[in-house]
């Protein structure tokens, strides 16, 4: 695989899913927990200590990992090739944003949280990419017989260098690319 095989659109959509979803979920989670703690009579100056506790941070970490997994899945589905690599790259993008956030914007968090965040983000992205690859393979099977369809050949589009699937019967023949990236026979 070369750098040309990396689908930038897939990475952008996957990273947007991961980072945007994590941000929205973290804000909602913090708001709900803050509201519940306030309703229980916890004073405002005690909220900071509660938010830095493991009982608050651990679910937040799992929510972040879930969105990284979803972002890896989105990147893998959009890319249609090298799904695990695209998922891992989404995790890497998330890791880089986490480093920037941790270095410049974040209040101090426990070391276990930082280590788990940085160690887990790329594998969760890759897991999402693996799920996308598995889903693609499942769609290549006949639902009645549960046997794999004959794998189509792959041709490279001369205009955009994308990989196109072409039926076995069209192997070796000259084809024209349709705007929807479907193959059509050469006239």
N, C-alpha and C positions, 0 to 999 in steps of 0.2 A: 504494500500500500504506500502510495506517495502522498505528498501534501496536496496534490491536485484532487485526490479522492475525498478530501474533507469538504463537506457540504456546509458552507457558511450559514446559509439560511436555516439549516437544521440546528446548528449550534446556537444561533441567535434565538430561535424559538424555544429550544430546550433551556437555555440560560434564562430567558425571560420567564418561562414557566417556573423554574426553580427559584430565582431570586424574587420575582414579583409575588409568587404564591407564598414563599416563606415570609416575606415582609408583611403581606396582608394578614396571614395567619398569626404571625407573632404579635401584630398590633391587636388583633381581635382577642387572642389568648390573654395578653397583658391587660386589656381592658376588662375582660370578664373576671379574671382573677382579682384585679384591683377592686372591681365593684363588689365581688363576693367578700373580700377581706374587709372592705369598708363597711359593708352591711353587718359584718360580725363584730364591728367595733374596734378594729385594729387602727391605731393612730397613724397619722400620715408619716411621721418620722420613723416608724417601724416598718413601713412598706418596703423601703430600700433593702433592709436585711432579709425580709421575706422573699423579695424578688431575686436575691443572690443565693438563696438556699437551693439545695439539691431537689427538693420537692417541686420547685418552680422550674428550675433549669432542665431537668431530665425530660419532662414532657415536651418542652420547647425544642430540645435537641432532636427528639424523635419526630416532631413535626417538620423540622428542617430537613432531616434525612428523608422523610417521606416525599417532600417536594423535590429533593435532589433526585430521588428514584423516578419520580414523575417526569422531571425535566430530562433525564437520561432516556426515558421511554419515548418522550416526544421527539427528541433528537434522533433516536434510532428509527422511529417510524417515518419521519420526514426524509431521512437520508436514504433509506431503503438498501443501503450497503454498509458494511463495517459498523453495525449498530452498536456493538460493545465499545468500540473505540470512540464513537461519537458520544456515547453516554459517559465514558471516562473523561472526555474533554469537557463536557458540561460540568462534571465534578471538579475538574481543574479550574474552570472559570469561577465556580463557586468558591473554591479554595482561595483563589487570588482576591476575590472580593472580600472574603473573610479576613485575609491578611491585612488588606487595606483598612477595613473596618476596625480590626483589632489593634492596629498600630496607631491610627489617628483619631478614631471616633469613640471607641468603646470605653466604658468604665471597666474597672478590673473585675474579672470573673475568675472563678477557681481554676486551677491548673488542669484538673481532670476534665473540665468542660472544654477547654481549649485543645487539649491533646485528642480527646475523642472526636471533636469537630473536625480537626485537620486530618486525623487518621481515617475517619469513616466516610468522608465526603466523596472521594474518588471511587471507592468500591460500591457505594450506593448508586452513584451515577452509572457505573458499569453494569450493575445489577438491572437498572432500568433499561439500558441498551440490550442486555441479554434477554429481558422480557419482550422487547420489541422484535428481536431476532426470532425468538420462539414463536411469537404471534405470526410473523411473516411465514415461517416454516409451516405452521398449522394451516395457514390460508392456501398453501401450496398442496394440500391434500384433498382428496375427494371425500366429501362428508358421508357418502353412502358406503363406499368400500373401505374407507380409512387408509387408503394407499396413497402414496405420493403421486401427484401428477408427474408426467414426464417433465423433467426440468428443462425450461426453455434455454436456448442459447442466449448469450449476452453479446450485444454488439455495441460499439462505441459510436455515438452520434458525432459526425464530422464537424458539426457546427458548434456544439457546446461541450463536447467531451463527456457527456453523461452516458451512463450505461443504460442500454435499452434491452428489454427482454423481447426476443423474437421467437416465434414457434420453430420447432425442429424442421418443419417443411420449408422454411425460408432460410435455413442455414446456408451461408455462402452466396446467397443471391444479393443483388444490389437492392437496397430498400430506400424509401423516402420517409422522412420523419414528419409525422403529423404534428400540428401545434400542441396537441394535448399529450405529446410524447408517446403516442400509440404508433405502432408500425403500420405501414400500408405498403402494398406491393408497388414496385416500380412499374410504370406504364411501358 
